[in-house]
């Protein structure tokens, strides 16, 4: 792989099913090609079934920032502040994990604080070596749009990845400034969904 070919920015958005699924597919493809992948999940309870499979894959590191508070509109101001702090710390650690392969000690996320019981996320397979060919942040858009991650911090992260690390964000309603920065934008559009007939989310399909 020519390193100069890496470093483009993808957005998977829309109101349809498939955003996280597409990101997982990209992670699996990249890991299968021997690339080093970091899959980060925000805003979710950390119980999604895909995490069990991803954490056992070679070349793939999983990091989850567990959200125990539920929907954003039900969170208190204090809960939002706690979650934002954790999300910001995660993005900062990822920024430190981007660099030259010869500078691997730069971003060893395993040295970061993981004591907060809200962020039970940890590297469940490969310890970070300070280099990732691809970083995926699932539900970044939700955190971004709801003020649960610093916008200047995300902007700096995108710039740091350019020409260096392939970057994928997922979530609904990406902001104009994020779309302007993106190289790929793929929208999943819901035309039909069993939820409309009262079918709840199913384990292994939506969960």
DASUL-V130425 format. One record per backbone hydrogen bond with DSSP energy under -0.5 kcal/mol. CO is the residue of the C=O (numbers start at 1). NH is the residue of the N-H. If there is no record, write none. Layout:
co=CO nh=NH
co=CO nh=NH
This chain:
co=1 nh=3
co=2 nh=5
co=3 nh=6
co=7 nh=163
co=8 nh=167
co=9 nh=183
co=9 nh=184
co=10 nh=169
co=11 nh=13
co=11 nh=186
co=12 nh=171
co=13 nh=188
co=16 nh=19
co=18 nh=22
co=19 nh=23
co=20 nh=24
co=21 nh=25
co=22 nh=26
co=23 nh=27
co=24 nh=28
co=25 nh=29
co=26 nh=30
co=27 nh=31
co=28 nh=32
co=29 nh=33
co=30 nh=35
co=31 nh=34
co=35 nh=37
co=36 nh=133
co=36 nh=134
co=37 nh=61
co=38 nh=40
co=38 nh=136
co=39 nh=63
co=40 nh=138
co=41 nh=65
co=44 nh=67
co=48 nh=51
co=49 nh=52
co=49 nh=53
co=50 nh=54
co=51 nh=55
co=53 nh=56
co=54 nh=57
co=57 nh=60
co=59 nh=37
co=60 nh=126
co=61 nh=39
co=62 nh=124
co=63 nh=41
co=64 nh=66
co=64 nh=121
co=65 nh=44
co=66 nh=68
co=71 nh=74
co=72 nh=75
co=76 nh=80
co=77 nh=81
co=78 nh=82
co=79 nh=83
co=80 nh=84
co=81 nh=85
co=82 nh=86
co=83 nh=87
co=84 nh=88
co=85 nh=89
co=86 nh=90
co=87 nh=91
co=88 nh=92
co=89 nh=93
co=90 nh=94
co=91 nh=95
co=92 nh=96
co=93 nh=97
co=94 nh=97
co=95 nh=98
co=97 nh=99
co=100 nh=103
co=101 nh=104
co=103 nh=106
co=104 nh=107
co=105 nh=108
co=107 nh=109
co=107 nh=130
co=108 nh=111
co=109 nh=112
co=116 nh=119
co=118 nh=120
co=122 nh=124
co=133 nh=166
co=134 nh=38
co=135 nh=168
co=136 nh=40
co=136 nh=138
co=137 nh=140
co=137 nh=170
co=138 nh=42
co=139 nh=143
co=140 nh=144
co=141 nh=145
co=142 nh=146
co=143 nh=148
co=143 nh=149
co=144 nh=147
co=150 nh=154
co=151 nh=155
co=152 nh=156
co=153 nh=157
co=154 nh=158
co=155 nh=159
co=156 nh=160
co=157 nh=161
co=158 nh=162
co=161 nh=164
co=161 nh=165
co=166 nh=135
co=167 nh=10
co=168 nh=137
co=169 nh=12
co=170 nh=141
co=175 nh=179
co=176 nh=180
co=177 nh=181
co=178 nh=182
co=184 nh=11
co=186 nh=13
co=186 nh=188
co=187 nh=189
co=188 nh=16
co=188 nh=190
co=189 nh=191
co=193 nh=196
co=194 nh=197
co=194 nh=199
co=195 nh=198
co=198 nh=200
co=202 nh=205
co=202 nh=206
co=202 nh=207
co=207 nh=49
